Amino acid sequence: MAASCKDCDGPFVWDTSALLDASKAGRLDVLGDFVAGSPAEPWSHYITATVEDEIRQRGHQPPGWATVVHVDGLDEIVAFGKWAMRLVASPHDRGEATVAAWAESHSAIAIVDDRPASQEMRTSGVHVHGSLWILCRAVRCGRMNERTAEGFVNTLVDNGARFPFARGGFLNWAYTQKLLP
């Protein structure tokens, strides 16, 4: 039986890297299916316009299952200024800054795989997790089983995704991190 999914059901705002990894593997639509929540409790997913641009500039299409949002409201602009000073060391970091600003302004959960950026967000009170966390959450909530999750992550690894384990190590890592029961 699936666990309750009310403890952290979003909204979620995604950074570029996890989406690019899934797109490179030809599995962006599959990722969307896994993180959809349930018909009774759908999860809301967003990407910032900057993340959308970063994905397109790398020759990929943004996910159709995520709504594009703009960081242009007054609170969002102020938050972006703060995050740009903290996170932007190169043009590739702009997406992370917009994700942090939008997450902070909308009490959303940021999905960010860059460790320094996510640590900075967490230290500053932004609710942030990596893409592996949300996949584990999808397992706990019954959106996929462990074997499917392992296969999905292996496909990402085979296509260049970098994780803290080698191919075939996802489930052991997830249990060690206490992300799976």
PyMOL CGO cylinders between C-alpha atoms (Angstrom):
from pymol import cmd
from pymol.cgo import CYLINDER

trace = [
    CYLINDER, 0.00, 0.00, 0.00, 1.31, 3.44, -0.90, 0.3, 1, 1, 1, 1, 1, 1,
    CYLINDER, 1.31, 3.44, -0.90, 2.32, 5.90, 1.78, 0.3, 1, 1, 1, 1, 1, 1,
    CYLINDER, 2.32, 5.90, 1.78, 0.45, 9.12, 2.25, 0.3, 1, 1, 1, 1, 1, 1,
    CYLINDER, 0.45, 9.12, 2.25, 1.84, 11.82, 0.00, 0.3, 1, 1, 1, 1, 1, 1,
    CYLINDER, 1.84, 11.82, 0.00, 0.58, 14.80, 1.96, 0.3, 1, 1, 1, 1, 1, 1,
    CYLINDER, 0.58, 14.80, 1.96, 3.82, 15.41, 3.90, 0.3, 1, 1, 1, 1, 1, 1,
    CYLINDER, 3.82, 15.41, 3.90, 5.68, 17.05, 0.99, 0.3, 1, 1, 1, 1, 1, 1,
    CYLINDER, 5.68, 17.05, 0.99, 3.36, 17.35, -1.97, 0.3, 1, 1, 1, 1, 1, 1,
    CYLINDER, 3.36, 17.35, -1.97, 4.79, 20.49, -3.47, 0.3, 1, 1, 1, 1, 1, 1,
    CYLINDER, 4.79, 20.49, -3.47, 4.52, 22.64, -5.34, 0.3, 1, 1, 1, 1, 1, 1,
    CYLINDER, 4.52, 22.64, -5.34, 7.86, 21.70, -6.89, 0.3, 1, 1, 1, 1, 1, 1,
    CYLINDER, 7.86, 21.70, -6.89, 10.07, 24.03, -8.94, 0.3, 1, 1, 1, 1, 1, 1,
    CYLINDER, 10.07, 24.03, -8.94, 12.79, 22.28, -10.97, 0.3, 1, 1, 1, 1, 1, 1,
    CYLINDER, 12.79, 22.28, -10.97, 16.30, 23.35, -11.85, 0.3, 1, 1, 1, 1, 1, 1,
    CYLINDER, 16.30, 23.35, -11.85, 17.78, 22.43, -15.23, 0.3, 1, 1, 1, 1, 1, 1,
    CYLINDER, 17.78, 22.43, -15.23, 20.12, 19.51, -14.51, 0.3, 1, 1, 1, 1, 1, 1,
    CYLINDER, 20.12, 19.51, -14.51, 17.62, 16.79, -13.58, 0.3, 1, 1, 1, 1, 1, 1,
    CYLINDER, 17.62, 16.79, -13.58, 15.40, 17.69, -16.51, 0.3, 1, 1, 1, 1, 1, 1,
    CYLINDER, 15.40, 17.69, -16.51, 18.33, 17.66, -18.93, 0.3, 1, 1, 1, 1, 1, 1,
    CYLINDER, 18.33, 17.66, -18.93, 19.47, 14.28, -17.64, 0.3, 1, 1, 1, 1, 1, 1,
    CYLINDER, 19.47, 14.28, -17.64, 16.02, 12.80, -18.27, 0.3, 1, 1, 1, 1, 1, 1,
    CYLINDER, 16.02, 12.80, -18.27, 15.76, 14.51, -21.67, 0.3, 1, 1, 1, 1, 1, 1,
    CYLINDER, 15.76, 14.51, -21.67, 19.18, 13.22, -22.79, 0.3, 1, 1, 1, 1, 1, 1,
    CYLINDER, 19.18, 13.22, -22.79, 18.03, 9.72, -21.86, 0.3, 1, 1, 1, 1, 1, 1,
    CYLINDER, 18.03, 9.72, -21.86, 14.79, 10.18, -23.80, 0.3, 1, 1, 1, 1, 1, 1,
    CYLINDER, 14.79, 10.18, -23.80, 12.85, 9.75, -20.55, 0.3, 1, 1, 1, 1, 1, 1,
    CYLINDER, 12.85, 9.75, -20.55, 11.53, 13.23, -19.72, 0.3, 1, 1, 1, 1, 1, 1,
    CYLINDER, 11.53, 13.23, -19.72, 7.94, 12.06, -20.25, 0.3, 1, 1, 1, 1, 1, 1,
    CYLINDER, 7.94, 12.06, -20.25, 8.55, 9.04, -18.01, 0.3, 1, 1, 1, 1, 1, 1,
    CYLINDER, 8.55, 9.04, -18.01, 9.92, 11.31, -15.27, 0.3, 1, 1, 1, 1, 1, 1,
    CYLINDER, 9.92, 11.31, -15.27, 6.74, 13.36, -15.55, 0.3, 1, 1, 1, 1, 1, 1,
    CYLINDER, 6.74, 13.36, -15.55, 4.61, 10.25, -15.11, 0.3, 1, 1, 1, 1, 1, 1,
    CYLINDER, 4.61, 10.25, -15.11, 6.57, 9.22, -12.02, 0.3, 1, 1, 1, 1, 1, 1,
    CYLINDER, 6.57, 9.22, -12.02, 6.27, 12.61, -10.31, 0.3, 1, 1, 1, 1, 1, 1,
    CYLINDER, 6.27, 12.61, -10.31, 2.66, 13.31, -11.23, 0.3, 1, 1, 1, 1, 1, 1,
    CYLINDER, 2.66, 13.31, -11.23, 1.29, 12.42, -7.79, 0.3, 1, 1, 1, 1, 1, 1,
    CYLINDER, 1.29, 12.42, -7.79, -2.06, 10.71, -8.06, 0.3, 1, 1, 1, 1, 1, 1,
    CYLINDER, -2.06, 10.71, -8.06, -5.33, 11.67, -9.75, 0.3, 1, 1, 1, 1, 1, 1,
    CYLINDER, -5.33, 11.67, -9.75, -6.76, 12.40, -6.31, 0.3, 1, 1, 1, 1, 1, 1,
    CYLINDER, -6.76, 12.40, -6.31, -3.62, 14.26, -5.16, 0.3, 1, 1, 1, 1, 1, 1,
    CYLINDER, -3.62, 14.26, -5.16, -1.75, 15.61, -8.20, 0.3, 1, 1, 1, 1, 1, 1,
    CYLINDER, -1.75, 15.61, -8.20, 1.62, 17.24, -7.62, 0.3, 1, 1, 1, 1, 1, 1,
    CYLINDER, 1.62, 17.24, -7.62, 2.22, 20.68, -9.16, 0.3, 1, 1, 1, 1, 1, 1,
    CYLINDER, 2.22, 20.68, -9.16, 5.46, 21.19, -11.08, 0.3, 1, 1, 1, 1, 1, 1,
    CYLINDER, 5.46, 21.19, -11.08, 7.03, 24.41, -12.32, 0.3, 1, 1, 1, 1, 1, 1,
    CYLINDER, 7.03, 24.41, -12.32, 10.12, 25.59, -14.14, 0.3, 1, 1, 1, 1, 1, 1,
    CYLINDER, 10.12, 25.59, -14.14, 11.24, 29.17, -14.35, 0.3, 1, 1, 1, 1, 1, 1,
    CYLINDER, 11.24, 29.17, -14.35, 11.51, 30.87, -17.75, 0.3, 1, 1, 1, 1, 1, 1,
    CYLINDER, 11.51, 30.87, -17.75, 15.28, 30.92, -17.22, 0.3, 1, 1, 1, 1, 1, 1,
    CYLINDER, 15.28, 30.92, -17.22, 15.36, 27.13, -16.75, 0.3, 1, 1, 1, 1, 1, 1,
    CYLINDER, 15.36, 27.13, -16.75, 13.19, 26.77, -19.86, 0.3, 1, 1, 1, 1, 1, 1,
    CYLINDER, 13.19, 26.77, -19.86, 15.73, 28.90, -21.80, 0.3, 1, 1, 1, 1, 1, 1,
    CYLINDER, 15.73, 28.90, -21.80, 18.67, 26.87, -20.47, 0.3, 1, 1, 1, 1, 1, 1,
    CYLINDER, 18.67, 26.87, -20.47, 17.01, 23.63, -21.59, 0.3, 1, 1, 1, 1, 1, 1,
    CYLINDER, 17.01, 23.63, -21.59, 16.25, 25.01, -25.07, 0.3, 1, 1, 1, 1, 1, 1,
    CYLINDER, 16.25, 25.01, -25.07, 19.78, 26.44, -25.44, 0.3, 1, 1, 1, 1, 1, 1,
    CYLINDER, 19.78, 26.44, -25.44, 21.12, 22.93, -24.90, 0.3, 1, 1, 1, 1, 1, 1,
    CYLINDER, 21.12, 22.93, -24.90, 18.95, 21.63, -27.75, 0.3, 1, 1, 1, 1, 1, 1,
    CYLINDER, 18.95, 21.63, -27.75, 16.20, 19.98, -25.67, 0.3, 1, 1, 1, 1, 1, 1,
    CYLINDER, 16.20, 19.98, -25.67, 12.51, 20.62, -25.12, 0.3, 1, 1, 1, 1, 1, 1,
    CYLINDER, 12.51, 20.62, -25.12, 11.25, 21.61, -21.67, 0.3, 1, 1, 1, 1, 1, 1,
    CYLINDER, 11.25, 21.61, -21.67, 8.87, 19.21, -19.94, 0.3, 1, 1, 1, 1, 1, 1,
    CYLINDER, 8.87, 19.21, -19.94, 5.26, 19.52, -20.99, 0.3, 1, 1, 1, 1, 1, 1,
    CYLINDER, 5.26, 19.52, -20.99, 4.18, 18.50, -17.50, 0.3, 1, 1, 1, 1, 1, 1,
    CYLINDER, 4.18, 18.50, -17.50, 5.72, 21.57, -15.81, 0.3, 1, 1, 1, 1, 1, 1,
    CYLINDER, 5.72, 21.57, -15.81, 4.23, 25.05, -15.94, 0.3, 1, 1, 1, 1, 1, 1,
    CYLINDER, 4.23, 25.05, -15.94, 6.62, 27.83, -16.92, 0.3, 1, 1, 1, 1, 1, 1,
    CYLINDER, 6.62, 27.83, -16.92, 6.68, 30.67, -14.39, 0.3, 1, 1, 1, 1, 1, 1,
    CYLINDER, 6.68, 30.67, -14.39, 8.35, 34.07, -14.51, 0.3, 1, 1, 1, 1, 1, 1,
    CYLINDER, 8.35, 34.07, -14.51, 10.35, 35.60, -11.72, 0.3, 1, 1, 1, 1, 1, 1,
    CYLINDER, 10.35, 35.60, -11.72, 9.02, 39.11, -12.23, 0.3, 1, 1, 1, 1, 1, 1,
    CYLINDER, 9.02, 39.11, -12.23, 6.79, 39.97, -9.26, 0.3, 1, 1, 1, 1, 1, 1,
    CYLINDER, 6.79, 39.97, -9.26, 8.20, 42.45, -6.77, 0.3, 1, 1, 1, 1, 1, 1,
    CYLINDER, 8.20, 42.45, -6.77, 8.90, 39.84, -4.06, 0.3, 1, 1, 1, 1, 1, 1,
    CYLINDER, 8.90, 39.84, -4.06, 10.39, 37.51, -6.68, 0.3, 1, 1, 1, 1, 1, 1,
    CYLINDER, 10.39, 37.51, -6.68, 12.69, 40.20, -8.08, 0.3, 1, 1, 1, 1, 1, 1,
    CYLINDER, 12.69, 40.20, -8.08, 13.97, 41.08, -4.61, 0.3, 1, 1, 1, 1, 1, 1,
    CYLINDER, 13.97, 41.08, -4.61, 14.52, 37.38, -3.88, 0.3, 1, 1, 1, 1, 1, 1,
    CYLINDER, 14.52, 37.38, -3.88, 16.26, 36.89, -7.22, 0.3, 1, 1, 1, 1, 1, 1,
    CYLINDER, 16.26, 36.89, -7.22, 18.66, 39.77, -6.47, 0.3, 1, 1, 1, 1, 1, 1,
    CYLINDER, 18.66, 39.77, -6.47, 19.59, 38.12, -3.19, 0.3, 1, 1, 1, 1, 1, 1,
    CYLINDER, 19.59, 38.12, -3.19, 20.02, 34.67, -4.77, 0.3, 1, 1, 1, 1, 1, 1,
    CYLINDER, 20.02, 34.67, -4.77, 21.93, 35.98, -7.77, 0.3, 1, 1, 1, 1, 1, 1,
    CYLINDER, 21.93, 35.98, -7.77, 24.54, 37.42, -5.40, 0.3, 1, 1, 1, 1, 1, 1,
    CYLINDER, 24.54, 37.42, -5.40, 24.79, 34.10, -3.53, 0.3, 1, 1, 1, 1, 1, 1,
    CYLINDER, 24.79, 34.10, -3.53, 24.69, 31.60, -6.38, 0.3, 1, 1, 1, 1, 1, 1,
    CYLINDER, 24.69, 31.60, -6.38, 25.60, 33.07, -9.75, 0.3, 1, 1, 1, 1, 1, 1,
    CYLINDER, 25.60, 33.07, -9.75, 29.24, 32.38, -10.57, 0.3, 1, 1, 1, 1, 1, 1,
    CYLINDER, 29.24, 32.38, -10.57, 28.54, 31.64, -14.24, 0.3, 1, 1, 1, 1, 1, 1,
    CYLINDER, 28.54, 31.64, -14.24, 25.65, 32.04, -16.68, 0.3, 1, 1, 1, 1, 1, 1,
    CYLINDER, 25.65, 32.04, -16.68, 24.66, 28.42, -15.94, 0.3, 1, 1, 1, 1, 1, 1,
    CYLINDER, 24.66, 28.42, -15.94, 23.87, 29.38, -12.34, 0.3, 1, 1, 1, 1, 1, 1,
    CYLINDER, 23.87, 29.38, -12.34, 21.08, 31.80, -13.27, 0.3, 1, 1, 1, 1, 1, 1,
    CYLINDER, 21.08, 31.80, -13.27, 18.56, 28.99, -13.36, 0.3, 1, 1, 1, 1, 1, 1,
    CYLINDER, 18.56, 28.99, -13.36, 19.38, 27.99, -9.80, 0.3, 1, 1, 1, 1, 1, 1,
    CYLINDER, 19.38, 27.99, -9.80, 19.00, 31.59, -8.65, 0.3, 1, 1, 1, 1, 1, 1,
    CYLINDER, 19.00, 31.59, -8.65, 15.56, 31.88, -10.27, 0.3, 1, 1, 1, 1, 1, 1,
    CYLINDER, 15.56, 31.88, -10.27, 14.51, 28.51, -8.82, 0.3, 1, 1, 1, 1, 1, 1,
    CYLINDER, 14.51, 28.51, -8.82, 15.62, 29.61, -5.34, 0.3, 1, 1, 1, 1, 1, 1,
    CYLINDER, 15.62, 29.61, -5.34, 13.81, 32.94, -5.70, 0.3, 1, 1, 1, 1, 1, 1,
    CYLINDER, 13.81, 32.94, -5.70, 10.58, 31.36, -6.93, 0.3, 1, 1, 1, 1, 1, 1,
    CYLINDER, 10.58, 31.36, -6.93, 10.68, 28.59, -4.30, 0.3, 1, 1, 1, 1, 1, 1,
    CYLINDER, 10.68, 28.59, -4.30, 11.26, 31.13, -1.54, 0.3, 1, 1, 1, 1, 1, 1,
    CYLINDER, 11.26, 31.13, -1.54, 8.52, 33.46, -2.79, 0.3, 1, 1, 1, 1, 1, 1,
    CYLINDER, 8.52, 33.46, -2.79, 5.93, 30.70, -3.24, 0.3, 1, 1, 1, 1, 1, 1,
    CYLINDER, 5.93, 30.70, -3.24, 6.80, 28.30, -0.41, 0.3, 1, 1, 1, 1, 1, 1,
    CYLINDER, 6.80, 28.30, -0.41, 7.67, 25.69, -3.03, 0.3, 1, 1, 1, 1, 1, 1,
    CYLINDER, 7.67, 25.69, -3.03, 10.10, 22.79, -2.87, 0.3, 1, 1, 1, 1, 1, 1,
    CYLINDER, 10.10, 22.79, -2.87, 13.12, 23.37, -5.10, 0.3, 1, 1, 1, 1, 1, 1,
    CYLINDER, 13.12, 23.37, -5.10, 14.44, 20.33, -6.98, 0.3, 1, 1, 1, 1, 1, 1,
    CYLINDER, 14.44, 20.33, -6.98, 18.14, 21.12, -7.40, 0.3, 1, 1, 1, 1, 1, 1,
    CYLINDER, 18.14, 21.12, -7.40, 20.96, 18.61, -7.92, 0.3, 1, 1, 1, 1, 1, 1,
    CYLINDER, 20.96, 18.61, -7.92, 23.87, 21.05, -7.61, 0.3, 1, 1, 1, 1, 1, 1,
    CYLINDER, 23.87, 21.05, -7.61, 25.25, 20.40, -4.13, 0.3, 1, 1, 1, 1, 1, 1,
    CYLINDER, 25.25, 20.40, -4.13, 26.71, 23.86, -3.33, 0.3, 1, 1, 1, 1, 1, 1,
    CYLINDER, 26.71, 23.86, -3.33, 23.55, 25.61, -4.52, 0.3, 1, 1, 1, 1, 1, 1,
    CYLINDER, 23.55, 25.61, -4.52, 21.23, 23.28, -2.63, 0.3, 1, 1, 1, 1, 1, 1,
    CYLINDER, 21.23, 23.28, -2.63, 23.33, 23.61, 0.55, 0.3, 1, 1, 1, 1, 1, 1,
    CYLINDER, 23.33, 23.61, 0.55, 23.17, 27.41, 0.28, 0.3, 1, 1, 1, 1, 1, 1,
    CYLINDER, 23.17, 27.41, 0.28, 19.39, 27.26, -0.24, 0.3, 1, 1, 1, 1, 1, 1,
    CYLINDER, 19.39, 27.26, -0.24, 18.90, 24.88, 2.68, 0.3, 1, 1, 1, 1, 1, 1,
    CYLINDER, 18.90, 24.88, 2.68, 21.06, 27.05, 4.97, 0.3, 1, 1, 1, 1, 1, 1,
    CYLINDER, 21.06, 27.05, 4.97, 18.90, 30.04, 4.03, 0.3, 1, 1, 1, 1, 1, 1,
    CYLINDER, 18.90, 30.04, 4.03, 15.61, 28.27, 4.73, 0.3, 1, 1, 1, 1, 1, 1,
    CYLINDER, 15.61, 28.27, 4.73, 14.52, 27.23, 1.24, 0.3, 1, 1, 1, 1, 1, 1,
    CYLINDER, 14.52, 27.23, 1.24, 12.91, 23.78, 1.13, 0.3, 1, 1, 1, 1, 1, 1,
    CYLINDER, 12.91, 23.78, 1.13, 15.20, 22.00, -1.36, 0.3, 1, 1, 1, 1, 1, 1,
    CYLINDER, 15.20, 22.00, -1.36, 15.81, 18.41, -2.40, 0.3, 1, 1, 1, 1, 1, 1,
    CYLINDER, 15.81, 18.41, -2.40, 17.51, 16.64, -5.28, 0.3, 1, 1, 1, 1, 1, 1,
    CYLINDER, 17.51, 16.64, -5.28, 15.98, 14.68, -8.11, 0.3, 1, 1, 1, 1, 1, 1,
    CYLINDER, 15.98, 14.68, -8.11, 16.76, 11.37, -6.39, 0.3, 1, 1, 1, 1, 1, 1,
    CYLINDER, 16.76, 11.37, -6.39, 14.67, 12.47, -3.41, 0.3, 1, 1, 1, 1, 1, 1,
    CYLINDER, 14.67, 12.47, -3.41, 11.61, 13.07, -5.55, 0.3, 1, 1, 1, 1, 1, 1,
    CYLINDER, 11.61, 13.07, -5.55, 12.10, 9.70, -7.26, 0.3, 1, 1, 1, 1, 1, 1,
    CYLINDER, 12.10, 9.70, -7.26, 12.22, 8.04, -3.83, 0.3, 1, 1, 1, 1, 1, 1,
    CYLINDER, 12.22, 8.04, -3.83, 9.11, 9.95, -2.91, 0.3, 1, 1, 1, 1, 1, 1,
    CYLINDER, 9.11, 9.95, -2.91, 7.40, 8.62, -6.02, 0.3, 1, 1, 1, 1, 1, 1,
    CYLINDER, 7.40, 8.62, -6.02, 8.31, 5.08, -4.91, 0.3, 1, 1, 1, 1, 1, 1,
    CYLINDER, 8.31, 5.08, -4.91, 6.97, 5.69, -1.39, 0.3, 1, 1, 1, 1, 1, 1,
    CYLINDER, 6.97, 5.69, -1.39, 3.76, 7.10, -2.82, 0.3, 1, 1, 1, 1, 1, 1,
    CYLINDER, 3.76, 7.10, -2.82, 3.22, 4.17, -5.17, 0.3, 1, 1, 1, 1, 1, 1,
    CYLINDER, 3.22, 4.17, -5.17, 3.93, 5.93, -8.49, 0.3, 1, 1, 1, 1, 1, 1,
    CYLINDER, 3.93, 5.93, -8.49, 6.59, 3.31, -9.33, 0.3, 1, 1, 1, 1, 1, 1,
    CYLINDER, 6.59, 3.31, -9.33, 8.18, 0.33, -7.67, 0.3, 1, 1, 1, 1, 1, 1,
    CYLINDER, 8.18, 0.33, -7.67, 11.80, 0.03, -6.58, 0.3, 1, 1, 1, 1, 1, 1,
    CYLINDER, 11.80, 0.03, -6.58, 12.84, -2.05, -9.59, 0.3, 1, 1, 1, 1, 1, 1,
    CYLINDER, 12.84, -2.05, -9.59, 11.40, 0.55, -11.98, 0.3, 1, 1, 1, 1, 1, 1,
    CYLINDER, 11.40, 0.55, -11.98, 13.15, 3.34, -10.08, 0.3, 1, 1, 1, 1, 1, 1,
    CYLINDER, 13.15, 3.34, -10.08, 16.46, 1.48, -10.25, 0.3, 1, 1, 1, 1, 1, 1,
    CYLINDER, 16.46, 1.48, -10.25, 16.04, 0.93, -14.00, 0.3, 1, 1, 1, 1, 1, 1,
    CYLINDER, 16.04, 0.93, -14.00, 15.13, 4.58, -14.56, 0.3, 1, 1, 1, 1, 1, 1,
    CYLINDER, 15.13, 4.58, -14.56, 18.17, 5.82, -12.61, 0.3, 1, 1, 1, 1, 1, 1,
    CYLINDER, 18.17, 5.82, -12.61, 20.43, 3.33, -14.42, 0.3, 1, 1, 1, 1, 1, 1,
    CYLINDER, 20.43, 3.33, -14.42, 19.20, 4.76, -17.74, 0.3, 1, 1, 1, 1, 1, 1,
    CYLINDER, 19.20, 4.76, -17.74, 20.10, 8.26, -16.53, 0.3, 1, 1, 1, 1, 1, 1,
    CYLINDER, 20.10, 8.26, -16.53, 23.56, 7.07, -15.43, 0.3, 1, 1, 1, 1, 1, 1,
    CYLINDER, 23.56, 7.07, -15.43, 24.07, 5.33, -18.80, 0.3, 1, 1, 1, 1, 1, 1,
    CYLINDER, 24.07, 5.33, -18.80, 23.35, 8.67, -20.47, 0.3, 1, 1, 1, 1, 1, 1,
    CYLINDER, 23.35, 8.67, -20.47, 25.80, 10.72, -18.42, 0.3, 1, 1, 1, 1, 1, 1,
    CYLINDER, 25.80, 10.72, -18.42, 23.94, 11.70, -15.25, 0.3, 1, 1, 1, 1, 1, 1,
    CYLINDER, 23.94, 11.70, -15.25, 26.25, 12.06, -12.26, 0.3, 1, 1, 1, 1, 1, 1,
    CYLINDER, 26.25, 12.06, -12.26, 25.08, 10.66, -8.95, 0.3, 1, 1, 1, 1, 1, 1,
    CYLINDER, 25.08, 10.66, -8.95, 26.88, 9.68, -5.73, 0.3, 1, 1, 1, 1, 1, 1,
    CYLINDER, 26.88, 9.68, -5.73, 26.88, 6.01, -6.80, 0.3, 1, 1, 1, 1, 1, 1,
    CYLINDER, 26.88, 6.01, -6.80, 27.63, 3.88, -9.86, 0.3, 1, 1, 1, 1, 1, 1,
    CYLINDER, 27.63, 3.88, -9.86, 25.12, 2.11, -12.09, 0.3, 1, 1, 1, 1, 1, 1,
    CYLINDER, 25.12, 2.11, -12.09, 23.09, -0.31, -9.99, 0.3, 1, 1, 1, 1, 1, 1,
    CYLINDER, 23.09, -0.31, -9.99, 23.75, 1.57, -6.75, 0.3, 1, 1, 1, 1, 1, 1,
    CYLINDER, 23.75, 1.57, -6.75, 20.58, 3.64, -6.47, 0.3, 1, 1, 1, 1, 1, 1,
    CYLINDER, 20.58, 3.64, -6.47, 18.57, 1.43, -4.11, 0.3, 1, 1, 1, 1, 1, 1,
    CYLINDER, 18.57, 1.43, -4.11, 21.47, 0.82, -1.73, 0.3, 1, 1, 1, 1, 1, 1,
    CYLINDER, 21.47, 0.82, -1.73, 22.15, 4.57, -1.70, 0.3, 1, 1, 1, 1, 1, 1,
    CYLINDER, 22.15, 4.57, -1.70, 18.45, 5.39, -1.13, 0.3, 1, 1, 1, 1, 1, 1,
    CYLINDER, 18.45, 5.39, -1.13, 18.22, 2.99, 1.82, 0.3, 1, 1, 1, 1, 1, 1,
    CYLINDER, 18.22, 2.99, 1.82, 21.47, 4.27, 3.30, 0.3, 1, 1, 1, 1, 1, 1,
    CYLINDER, 21.47, 4.27, 3.30, 20.14, 7.84, 3.04, 0.3, 1, 1, 1, 1, 1, 1,
    CYLINDER, 20.14, 7.84, 3.04, 16.84, 6.69, 4.62, 0.3, 1, 1, 1, 1, 1, 1,
    CYLINDER, 16.84, 6.69, 4.62, 14.90, 7.95, 1.61, 0.3, 1, 1, 1, 1, 1, 1,
    CYLINDER, 14.90, 7.95, 1.61, 13.26, 4.55, 1.24, 0.3, 1, 1, 1, 1, 1, 1,
    CYLINDER, 13.26, 4.55, 1.24, 11.85, 2.56, 4.17, 0.3, 1, 1, 1, 1, 1, 1,
]
cmd.load_cgo(trace, "trace")
